[in-house]
Amino acid sequence: MIIVQLKEGENIERALKKFKRKYEKTGVIKELRRRQAFMKPSVDKRKKKQHAIYVQQLQQSEE
């Protein structure tokens, strides 16, 4: 749980800014996005192989 300490008379915008900064540092959003985009290792290898073939064909066509 994220706790933001406020000083007496502190602006709410400043408190929100502190909260957002602390929330970003925890890395919750990054982890959530990474988990949503999970690919099986076999699919990942196939995709990398196809990309390598594509890049190689581009290089050959330039020559």
Order of alpha helices (4+ residues) and beta strands (2+ residues): alpha-alpha-alpha
